[in-house]
Amino acid sequence: MEKITLNVQGMSCGHCVKAVEGSVGTLSGVSSVKVNLDAATVDVEFNPQEVSLDKIKETIDDQGYEVQ
Amino acid sequence: MEKITLNVQGMSCGHCVKAVEGSVGTLSGVSSVKVNLDAATVDVEFNPQEVSLDKIKETIDDQGYEVQ
């Protein structure tokens, strides 16, 4: 299991939190995801043998947010 | 039919627009609703014989936004 903190721009409200946590959280191999609106970060704990970091970033991007 | 522009705080993204327009737009007596994020306003066209202004404000409030 790996832990990473991604910097993500554009998340502004509770709906954004739900959109990111909901989409990333349902990826197979992701065990936890937590958005911090004030810090503009997303903490993700995942198994790199099951899901790639690129896939996680792509999922956030697909929700309309910019991973930096 | 009456037209009113409400000042609403807390709307920050496309999800907020959907939440407000979706909830107010389905009220019986409301013929149109348009959120302007930049201006922090909600334009509503409604029939006061079918729906009260208080009900419209309460609906926006229920979505988590502050009508001023």
Backbone of each chain as nested JSON, in Angstrom:
{
  "chains": [
    {"id": "A", "residues": [
      {"number": 1, "name": "MET", "atoms": {"N": [0.848, -1.203, 0.0], "CA": [0.0, 0.0, 0.0], "C": [0.877, 1.244, 0.0]}},
      {"number": 2, "name": "GLU", "atoms": {"N": [0.54, 2.199, -0.835], "CA": [1.264, 3.465, -0.885], "C": [0.35, 4.615, -0.528]}},
      {"number": 3, "name": "LYS", "atoms": {"N": [0.964, 5.668, 0.004], "CA": [0.21, 6.882, 0.306], "C": [0.791, 8.024, -0.493]}},
      {"number": 4, "name": "ILE", "atoms": {"N": [-0.104, 8.845, -1.065], "CA": [0.367, 10.001, -1.809], "C": [-0.564, 11.188, -1.55]}},
      {"number": 5, "name": "THR", "atoms": {"N": [0.015, 12.373, -1.601], "CA": [-0.795, 13.589, -1.514], "C": [-0.68, 14.325, -2.836]}},
      {"number": 6, "name": "LEU", "atoms": {"N": [-1.81, 14.461, -3.526], "CA": [-1.833, 15.152, -4.811], "C": [-2.324, 16.583, -4.63]}},
      {"number": 7, "name": "ASN", "atoms": {"N": [-1.728, 17.505, -5.341], "CA": [-2.228, 18.886, -5.375], "C": [-3.238, 18.986, -6.509]}},
      {"number": 8, "name": "VAL", "atoms": {"N": [-4.448, 19.392, -6.176], "CA": [-5.531, 19.416, -7.155], "C": [-6.221, 20.777, -7.13]}},
      {"number": 9, "name": "GLN", "atoms": {"N": [-6.276, 21.421, -8.286], "CA": [-6.919, 22.728, -8.397], "C": [-8.368, 22.616, -8.838]}},
      {"number": 10, "name": "GLY", "atoms": {"N": [-9.194, 23.514, -8.352], "CA": [-10.573, 23.619, -8.841], "C": [-11.628, 23.063, -7.913]}},
      {"number": 11, "name": "MET", "atoms": {"N": [-11.206, 22.411, -6.839], "CA": [-12.201, 21.869, -5.9], "C": [-12.639, 23.003, -4.973]}},
      {"number": 12, "name": "SER", "atoms": {"N": [-13.933, 23.288, -4.961], "CA": [-14.377, 24.482, -4.245], "C": [-15.509, 24.282, -3.249]}},
      {"number": 13, "name": "CYS", "atoms": {"N": [-16.152, 23.133, -3.279], "CA": [-17.308, 22.97, -2.383], "C": [-17.518, 21.505, -2.039]}},
      {"number": 14, "name": "GLY", "atoms": {"N": [-18.527, 21.274, -1.225], "CA": [-18.829, 19.906, -0.799], "C": [-19.172, 18.976, -1.94]}},
      {"number": 15, "name": "HIS", "atoms": {"N": [-19.772, 19.535, -3.003], "CA": [-20.076, 18.697, -4.158], "C": [-18.8, 18.217, -4.825]}},
      {"number": 16, "name": "CYS", "atoms": {"N": [-17.798, 19.091, -4.862], "CA": [-16.505, 18.734, -5.46], "C": [-15.845, 17.617, -4.641]}},
      {"number": 17, "name": "VAL", "atoms": {"N": [-15.942, 17.74, -3.334], "CA": [-15.386, 16.704, -2.457], "C": [-16.022, 15.358, -2.774]}},
      {"number": 18, "name": "LYS", "atoms": {"N": [-17.353, 15.375, -2.866], "CA": [-18.072, 14.133, -3.175], "C": [-17.676, 13.572, -4.537]}},
      {"number": 19, "name": "ALA", "atoms": {"N": [-17.526, 14.454, -5.518], "CA": [-17.195, 14.017, -6.872], "C": [-15.835, 13.334, -6.905]}},
      {"number": 20, "name": "VAL", "atoms": {"N": [-14.862, 13.915, -6.205], "CA": [-13.507, 13.351, -6.203], "C": [-13.436, 12.099, -5.329]}},
      {"number": 21, "name": "GLU", "atoms": {"N": [-13.926, 12.211, -4.111], "CA": [-13.85, 11.056, -3.206], "C": [-14.686, 9.895, -3.74]}},
      {"number": 22, "name": "GLY", "atoms": {"N": [-15.844, 10.233, -4.324], "CA": [-16.719, 9.188, -4.848], "C": [-16.097, 8.447, -6.018]}},
      {"number": 23, "name": "SER", "atoms": {"N": [-15.48, 9.194, -6.92], "CA": [-14.931, 8.56, -8.125], "C": [-13.637, 7.808, -7.832]}},
      {"number": 24, "name": "VAL", "atoms": {"N": [-12.731, 8.436, -7.088], "CA": [-11.459, 7.782, -6.777], "C": [-11.691, 6.62, -5.806]}},
      {"number": 25, "name": "GLY", "atoms": {"N": [-12.614, 6.833, -4.874], "CA": [-12.863, 5.82, -3.845], "C": [-13.41, 4.51, -4.37]}},
      {"number": 26, "name": "THR", "atoms": {"N": [-14.012, 4.55, -5.556], "CA": [-14.575, 3.321, -6.102], "C": [-13.606, 2.6, -7.044]}},
      {"number": 27, "name": "LEU", "atoms": {"N": [-12.418, 3.178, -7.242], "CA": [-11.41, 2.492, -8.067], "C": [-10.916, 1.259, -7.316]}},
      {"number": 28, "name": "SER", "atoms": {"N": [-10.84, 0.156, -8.006], "CA": [-10.308, -1.052, -7.398], "C": [-8.834, -0.825, -7.07]}},
      {"number": 29, "name": "GLY", "atoms": {"N": [-8.453, -1.107, -5.825], "CA": [-7.073, -0.899, -5.415], "C": [-6.874, 0.343, -4.571]}},
      {"number": 30, "name": "VAL", "atoms": {"N": [-7.886, 1.205, -4.521], "CA": [-7.814, 2.397, -3.673], "C": [-8.471, 2.075, -2.339]}},
      {"number": 31, "name": "SER", "atoms": {"N": [-7.721, 2.223, -1.253], "CA": [-8.282, 1.886, 0.057], "C": [-8.79, 3.103, 0.811]}},
      {"number": 32, "name": "SER", "atoms": {"N": [-8.255, 4.274, 0.497], "CA": [-8.816, 5.478, 1.121], "C": [-8.497, 6.708, 0.296]}},
      {"number": 33, "name": "VAL", "atoms": {"N": [-9.412, 7.675, 0.356], "CA": [-9.218, 8.942, -0.351], "C": [-9.864, 10.038, 0.483]}},
      {"number": 34, "name": "LYS", "atoms": {"N": [-9.118, 11.127, 0.661], "CA": [-9.597, 12.218, 1.503], "C": [-9.22, 13.546, 0.864]}},
      {"number": 35, "name": "VAL", "atoms": {"N": [-10.248, 14.355, 0.602], "CA": [-10.011, 15.685, 0.034], "C": [-9.866, 16.705, 1.153]}},
      {"number": 36, "name": "ASN", "atoms": {"N": [-8.894, 17.589, 1.015], "CA": [-8.758, 18.74, 1.905], "C": [-8.958, 20.002, 1.052]}},
      {"number": 37, "name": "LEU", "atoms": {"N": [-10.142, 20.596, 1.176], "CA": [-10.485, 21.755, 0.336], "C": [-9.542, 22.928, 0.577]}},
      {"number": 38, "name": "ASP", "atoms": {"N": [-9.279, 23.238, 1.853], "CA": [-8.449, 24.403, 2.186], "C": [-7.035, 24.256, 1.633]}},
      {"number": 39, "name": "ALA", "atoms": {"N": [-6.507, 23.044, 1.712], "CA": [-5.142, 22.807, 1.244], "C": [-5.092, 22.511, -0.258]}},
      {"number": 40, "name": "ALA", "atoms": {"N": [-6.267, 22.284, -0.86], "CA": [-6.353, 21.895, -2.278], "C": [-5.546, 20.63, -2.544]}},
      {"number": 41, "name": "THR", "atoms": {"N": [-5.735, 19.651, -1.662], "CA": [-5.021, 18.386, -1.802], "C": [-5.982, 17.202, -1.727]}},
      {"number": 42, "name": "VAL", "atoms": {"N": [-5.503, 16.085, -2.269], "CA": [-6.233, 14.827, -2.162], "C": [-5.246, 13.771, -1.673]}},
      {"number": 43, "name": "ASP", "atoms": {"N": [-5.511, 13.191, -0.513], "CA": [-4.697, 12.109, 0.026], "C": [-5.276, 10.786, -0.451]}},
      {"number": 44, "name": "VAL", "atoms": {"N": [-4.43, 9.972, -1.038], "CA": [-4.901, 8.688, -1.552], "C": [-4.001, 7.571, -1.039]}},
      {"number": 45, "name": "GLU", "atoms": {"N": [-4.62, 6.509, -0.567], "CA": [-3.891, 5.311, -0.163], "C": [-4.302, 4.226, -1.164]}},
      {"number": 46, "name": "PHE", "atoms": {"N": [-3.309, 3.619, -1.795], "CA": [-3.659, 2.683, -2.863], "C": [-2.619, 1.573, -2.987]}},
      {"number": 47, "name": "ASN", "atoms": {"N": [-3.036, 0.498, -3.631], "CA": [-2.154, -0.626, -3.905], "C": [-1.665, -0.509, -5.352]}},
      {"number": 48, "name": "PRO", "atoms": {"N": [-0.382, -0.165, -5.542], "CA": [0.126, 0.08, -6.894], "C": [0.111, -1.166, -7.788]}},
      {"number": 49, "name": "GLN", "atoms": {"N": [-0.09, -2.332, -7.179], "CA": [-0.2, -3.54, -8.009], "C": [-1.601, -3.691, -8.589]}},
      {"number": 50, "name": "GLU", "atoms": {"N": [-2.539, -2.933, -8.024], "CA": [-3.92, -3.011, -8.511], "C": [-4.338, -1.81, -9.337]}},
      {"number": 51, "name": "VAL", "atoms": {"N": [-3.797, -0.625, -8.971], "CA": [-4.206, 0.597, -9.666], "C": [-2.998, 1.516, -9.781]}},
      {"number": 52, "name": "SER", "atoms": {"N": [-2.847, 2.112, -10.951], "CA": [-1.695, 2.995, -11.165], "C": [-1.993, 4.407, -10.69]}},
      {"number": 53, "name": "LEU", "atoms": {"N": [-0.933, 5.126, -10.39], "CA": [-1.09, 6.529, -10.012], "C": [-1.682, 7.32, -11.18]}},
      {"number": 54, "name": "ASP", "atoms": {"N": [-1.281, 6.948, -12.393], "CA": [-1.828, 7.63, -13.569], "C": [-3.343, 7.478, -13.654]}},
      {"number": 55, "name": "LYS", "atoms": {"N": [-3.826, 6.292, -13.32], "CA": [-5.27, 6.035, -13.367], "C": [-6.002, 6.91, -12.343]}},
      {"number": 56, "name": "ILE", "atoms": {"N": [-5.393, 7.052, -11.18], "CA": [-5.981, 7.896, -10.124], "C": [-6.042, 9.352, -10.584]}},
      {"number": 57, "name": "LYS", "atoms": {"N": [-4.923, 9.82, -11.141], "CA": [-4.878, 11.205, -11.625], "C": [-5.898, 11.431, -12.743]}},
      {"number": 58, "name": "GLU", "atoms": {"N": [-6.008, 10.446, -13.629], "CA": [-6.94, 10.541, -14.754], "C": [-8.388, 10.61, -14.26]}},
      {"number": 59, "name": "THR", "atoms": {"N": [-8.673, 9.862, -13.201], "CA": [-10.029, 9.832, -12.638], "C": [-10.401, 11.193, -12.058]}},
      {"number": 60, "name": "ILE", "atoms": {"N": [-9.444, 11.824, -11.386], "CA": [-9.68, 13.165, -10.831], "C": [-9.868, 14.163, -11.97]}},
      {"number": 61, "name": "ASP", "atoms": {"N": [-9.016, 14.048, -12.974], "CA": [-9.099, 14.919, -14.137], "C": [-10.452, 14.784, -14.837]}},
      {"number": 62, "name": "ASP", "atoms": {"N": [-10.938, 13.555, -14.929], "CA": [-12.225, 13.308, -15.582], "C": [-13.381, 13.989, -14.853]}},
      {"number": 63, "name": "GLN", "atoms": {"N": [-13.21, 14.246, -13.57], "CA": [-14.254, 14.927, -12.808], "C": [-14.199, 16.438, -13.034]}},
      {"number": 64, "name": "GLY", "atoms": {"N": [-13.165, 16.891, -13.744], "CA": [-13.078, 18.31, -14.086], "C": [-12.083, 19.104, -13.256]}},
      {"number": 65, "name": "TYR", "atoms": {"N": [-11.179, 18.403, -12.574], "CA": [-10.194, 19.1, -11.729], "C": [-8.79, 18.866, -12.262]}},
      {"number": 66, "name": "GLU", "atoms": {"N": [-7.926, 19.827, -11.952], "CA": [-6.576, 19.798, -12.503], "C": [-5.575, 19.262, -11.478]}},
      {"number": 67, "name": "VAL", "atoms": {"N": [-5.005, 18.102, -11.76], "CA": [-3.972, 17.53, -10.897], "C": [-2.64, 18.151, -11.268]}},
      {"number": 68, "name": "GLN", "atoms": {"N": [-1.943, 18.674, -10.283], "CA": [-0.672, 19.362, -10.588], "C": [0.531, 18.53, -10.214]}}
    ]},
    {"id": "B", "residues": [
      {"number": 1, "name": "MET", "atoms": {"N": [-46.797, 36.394, -13.78], "CA": [-45.405, 35.936, -13.633], "C": [-44.53, 37.082, -13.106]}},
      {"number": 2, "name": "GLU", "atoms": {"N": [-43.716, 36.79, -12.131], "CA": [-42.797, 37.794, -11.583], "C": [-41.35, 37.379, -11.822]}},
      {"number": 3, "name": "LYS", "atoms": {"N": [-40.495, 38.388, -11.883], "CA": [-39.058, 38.106, -12.017], "C": [-38.33, 38.703, -10.833]}},
      {"number": 4, "name": "ILE", "atoms": {"N": [-37.391, 37.961, -10.272], "CA": [-36.624, 38.487, -9.163], "C": [-35.176, 38.032, -9.292]}},
      {"number": 5, "name": "THR", "atoms": {"N": [-34.262, 38.865, -8.803], "CA": [-32.859, 38.485, -8.732], "C": [-32.455, 38.405, -7.269]}},
      {"number": 6, "name": "LEU", "atoms": {"N": [-32.088, 37.206, -6.831], "CA": [-31.677, 36.988, -5.439], "C": [-30.16, 36.984, -5.331]}},
      {"number": 7, "name": "ASN", "atoms": {"N": [-29.648, 37.594, -4.285], "CA": [-28.213, 37.502, -3.996], "C": [-27.983, 36.272, -3.128]}},
      {"number": 8, "name": "VAL", "atoms": {"N": [-27.125, 35.37, -3.599], "CA": [-26.923, 34.097, -2.907], "C": [-25.433, 33.84, -2.698]}},
      {"number": 9, "name": "GLN", "atoms": {"N": [-25.041, 33.63, -1.465], "CA": [-23.64, 33.377, -1.151], "C": [-23.341, 31.879, -1.08]}},
      {"number": 10, "name": "GLY", "atoms": {"N": [-22.131, 31.505, -1.479], "CA": [-21.667, 30.132, -1.283], "C": [-21.661, 29.272, -2.526]}},
      {"number": 11, "name": "MET", "atoms": {"N": [-22.201, 29.803, -3.621], "CA": [-22.189, 29.018, -4.858], "C": [-20.822, 29.197, -5.516]}},
      {"number": 12, "name": "SER", "atoms": {"N": [-20.146, 28.083, -5.761], "CA": [-18.751, 28.208, -6.196], "C": [-18.39, 27.422, -7.442]}},
      {"number": 13, "name": "CYS", "atoms": {"N": [-19.255, 26.501, -7.861], "CA": [-18.847, 25.654, -9.001], "C": [-20.066, 25.14, -9.75]}},
      {"number": 14, "name": "GLY", "atoms": {"N": [-19.8, 24.405, -10.779], "CA": [-20.877, 23.87, -11.609], "C": [-21.833, 22.965, -10.863]}},
      {"number": 15, "name": "HIS", "atoms": {"N": [-21.299, 22.258, -9.829], "CA": [-22.184, 21.417, -9.021], "C": [-23.192, 22.274, -8.261]}},
      {"number": 16, "name": "CYS", "atoms": {"N": [-22.724, 23.425, -7.774], "CA": [-23.601, 24.347, -7.04], "C": [-24.693, 24.878, -7.964]}},
      {"number": 17, "name": "VAL", "atoms": {"N": [-24.305, 25.202, -9.183], "CA": [-25.275, 25.678, -10.167], "C": [-26.359, 24.631, -10.377]}},
      {"number": 18, "name": "LYS", "atoms": {"N": [-25.922, 23.377, -10.557], "CA": [-26.887, 22.293, -10.759], "C": [-27.789, 22.103, -9.55]}},
      {"number": 19, "name": "ALA", "atoms": {"N": [-27.203, 22.208, -8.354], "CA": [-27.972, 22.002, -7.128], "C": [-29.067, 23.049, -6.995]}},
      {"number": 20, "name": "VAL", "atoms": {"N": [-28.726, 24.303, -7.277], "CA": [-29.694, 25.393, -7.138], "C": [-30.702, 25.368, -8.282]}},
      {"number": 21, "name": "GLU", "atoms": {"N": [-30.208, 25.299, -9.51], "CA": [-31.128, 25.318, -10.651], "C": [-32.021, 24.084, -10.655]}},
      {"number": 22, "name": "GLY", "atoms": {"N": [-31.448, 22.935, -10.266], "CA": [-32.221, 21.688, -10.236], "C": [-33.33, 21.725, -9.202]}},
      {"number": 23, "name": "SER", "atoms": {"N": [-33.018, 22.229, -8.012], "CA": [-34.019, 22.213, -6.935], "C": [-35.089, 23.281, -7.146]}},
      {"number": 24, "name": "VAL", "atoms": {"N": [-34.661, 24.496, -7.478], "CA": [-35.631, 25.585, -7.679], "C": [-36.442, 25.344, -8.952]}},
      {"number": 25, "name": "GLY", "atoms": {"N": [-35.759, 24.82, -9.965], "CA": [-36.407, 24.608, -11.256], "C": [-37.532, 23.59, -11.234]}},
      {"number": 26, "name": "THR", "atoms": {"N": [-37.526, 22.711, -10.241], "CA": [-38.581, 21.693, -10.177], "C": [-39.743, 22.118, -9.284]}},
      {"number": 27, "name": "LEU", "atoms": {"N": [-39.646, 23.304, -8.681], "CA": [-40.774, 23.81, -7.884], "C": [-41.939, 24.146, -8.815]}},
      {"number": 28, "name": "SER", "atoms": {"N": [-43.114, 23.714, -8.449], "CA": [-44.297, 24.055, -9.223], "C": [-44.521, 25.566, -9.148]}},
      {"number": 29, "name": "GLY", "atoms": {"N": [-44.658, 26.203, -10.287], "CA": [-44.862, 27.649, -10.311], "C": [-43.625, 28.417, -10.746]}},
      {"number": 30, "name": "VAL", "atoms": {"N": [-42.478, 27.726, -10.78], "CA": [-41.237, 28.358, -11.247], "C": [-41.077, 28.057, -12.734]}},
      {"number": 31, "name": "SER", "atoms": {"N": [-40.99, 29.109, -13.534], "CA": [-40.888, 28.877, -14.976], "C": [-39.453, 28.958, -15.477]}},
      {"number": 32, "name": "SER", "atoms": {"N": [-38.589, 29.684, -14.733], "CA": [-37.183, 29.67, -15.131], "C": [-36.292, 30.058, -13.958]}},
      {"number": 33, "name": "VAL", "atoms": {"N": [-35.094, 29.521, -13.951], "CA": [-34.115, 29.831, -12.91], "C": [-32.734, 29.781, -13.524]}},
      {"number": 34, "name": "LYS", "atoms": {"N": [-31.944, 30.809, -13.229], "CA": [-30.611, 30.918, -13.832], "C": [-29.626, 31.429, -12.791]}},
      {"number": 35, "name": "VAL", "atoms": {"N": [-28.586, 30.637, -12.556], "CA": [-27.535, 31.045, -11.617], "C": [-26.441, 31.788, -12.375]}},
      {"number": 36, "name": "ASN", "atoms": {"N": [-25.979, 32.895, -11.793], "CA": [-24.795, 33.581, -12.302], "C": [-23.725, 33.508, -11.208]}},
      {"number": 37, "name": "LEU", "atoms": {"N": [-22.756, 32.611, -11.411], "CA": [-21.728, 32.379, -10.391], "C": [-20.91, 33.639, -10.098]}},
      {"number": 38, "name": "ASP", "atoms": {"N": [-20.492, 34.319, -11.153], "CA": [-19.632, 35.499, -10.982], "C": [-20.34, 36.598, -10.184]}},
      {"number": 39, "name": "ALA", "atoms": {"N": [-21.61, 36.782, -10.463], "CA": [-22.359, 37.836, -9.781], "C": [-22.924, 37.362, -8.448]}},
      {"number": 40, "name": "ALA", "atoms": {"N": [-22.854, 36.037, -8.215], "CA": [-23.455, 35.439, -7.005], "C": [-24.942, 35.759, -6.927]}},
      {"number": 41, "name": "THR", "atoms": {"N": [-25.617, 35.563, -8.038], "CA": [-27.058, 35.832, -8.087], "C": [-27.818, 34.645, -8.685]}},
      {"number": 42, "name": "VAL", "atoms": {"N": [-29.109, 34.633, -8.373], "CA": [-30.015, 33.65, -8.972], "C": [-31.231, 34.411, -9.498]}},
      {"number": 43, "name": "ASP", "atoms": {"N": [-31.444, 34.335, -10.796], "CA": [-32.62, 34.952, -11.405], "C": [-33.739, 33.921, -11.445]}},
      {"number": 44, "name": "VAL", "atoms": {"N": [-34.887, 34.297, -10.926], "CA": [-36.016, 33.37, -10.901], "C": [-37.251, 34.047, -11.481]}},
      {"number": 45, "name": "GLU", "atoms": {"N": [-37.931, 33.335, -12.349], "CA": [-39.204, 33.779, -12.882], "C": [-40.261, 32.821, -12.346]}},
      {"number": 46, "name": "PHE", "atoms": {"N": [-41.269, 33.372, -11.685], "CA": [-42.228, 32.486, -11.02], "C": [-43.627, 33.106, -10.976]}},
      {"number": 47, "name": "ASN", "atoms": {"N": [-44.596, 32.235, -10.763], "CA": [-45.979, 32.667, -10.608], "C": [-46.295, 32.724, -9.114]}},
      {"number": 48, "name": "PRO", "atoms": {"N": [-46.444, 33.93, -8.563], "CA": [-46.652, 34.072, -7.117], "C": [-47.955, 33.453, -6.626]}},
      {"number": 49, "name": "GLN", "atoms": {"N": [-48.843, 33.14, -7.531], "CA": [-50.082, 32.462, -7.111], "C": [-49.859, 30.967, -6.91]}},
      {"number": 50, "name": "GLU", "atoms": {"N": [-48.731, 30.472, -7.439], "CA": [-48.437, 29.041, -7.307], "C": [-47.33, 28.744, -6.31]}},
      {"number": 51, "name": "VAL", "atoms": {"N": [-46.355, 29.654, -6.21], "CA": [-45.213, 29.414, -5.327], "C": [-44.788, 30.752, -4.702]}},
      {"number": 52, "name": "SER", "atoms": {"N": [-44.514, 30.72, -3.396], "CA": [-44.135, 31.957, -2.703], "C": [-42.639, 32.212, -2.835]}},
      {"number": 53, "name": "LEU", "atoms": {"N": [-42.271, 33.479, -2.692], "CA": [-40.853, 33.827, -2.708], "C": [-40.137, 33.153, -1.531]}},
      {"number": 54, "name": "ASP", "atoms": {"N": [-40.83, 33.063, -0.396], "CA": [-40.245, 32.394, 0.769], "C": [-39.897, 30.934, 0.471]}},
      {"number": 55, "name": "LYS", "atoms": {"N": [-40.771, 30.271, -0.266], "CA": [-40.538, 28.867, -0.599], "C": [-39.307, 28.745, -1.495]}},
      {"number": 56, "name": "ILE", "atoms": {"N": [-39.152, 29.676, -2.408], "CA": [-37.99, 29.67, -3.307], "C": [-36.705, 29.884, -2.508]}},
      {"number": 57, "name": "LYS", "atoms": {"N": [-36.745, 30.863, -1.603], "CA": [-35.569, 31.139, -0.768], "C": [-35.228, 29.946, 0.123]}},
      {"number": 58, "name": "GLU", "atoms": {"N": [-36.26, 29.326, 0.668], "CA": [-36.071, 28.164, 1.554], "C": [-35.442, 26.998, 0.78]}},
      {"number": 59, "name": "THR", "atoms": {"N": [-35.842, 26.853, -0.471], "CA": [-35.311, 25.765, -1.299], "C": [-33.818, 25.961, -1.556]}},
      {"number": 60, "name": "ILE", "atoms": {"N": [-33.427, 27.198, -1.802], "CA": [-32.008, 27.507, -2.024], "C": [-31.232, 27.283, -0.728]}},
      {"number": 61, "name": "ASP", "atoms": {"N": [-31.809, 27.742, 0.364], "CA": [-31.194, 27.55, 1.686], "C": [-30.991, 26.076, 1.994]}},
      {"number": 62, "name": "ASP", "atoms": {"N": [-31.984, 25.269, 1.651], "CA": [-31.909, 23.834, 1.92], "C": [-30.755, 23.172, 1.165]}},
      {"number": 63, "name": "GLN", "atoms": {"N": [-30.345, 23.776, 0.072], "CA": [-29.221, 23.222, -0.693], "C": [-27.88, 23.625, -0.078]}},
      {"number": 64, "name": "GLY", "atoms": {"N": [-27.938, 24.486, 0.939], "CA": [-26.713, 24.851, 1.655], "C": [-26.147, 26.218, 1.309]}},
      {"number": 65, "name": "TYR", "atoms": {"N": [-26.989, 27.069, 0.685], "CA": [-26.507, 28.392, 0.284], "C": [-27.292, 29.47, 1.017]}},
      {"number": 66, "name": "GLU", "atoms": {"N": [-26.646, 30.618, 1.194], "CA": [-27.235, 31.687, 1.983], "C": [-27.872, 32.753, 1.093]}},
      {"number": 67, "name": "VAL", "atoms": {"N": [-29.191, 32.87, 1.185], "CA": [-29.896, 33.912, 0.446], "C": [-29.848, 35.199, 1.263]}},
      {"number": 68, "name": "GLN", "atoms": {"N": [-29.411, 36.269, 0.614], "CA": [-29.254, 37.518, 1.367], "C": [-30.364, 38.505, 1.063]}}
    ]}
  ]
}
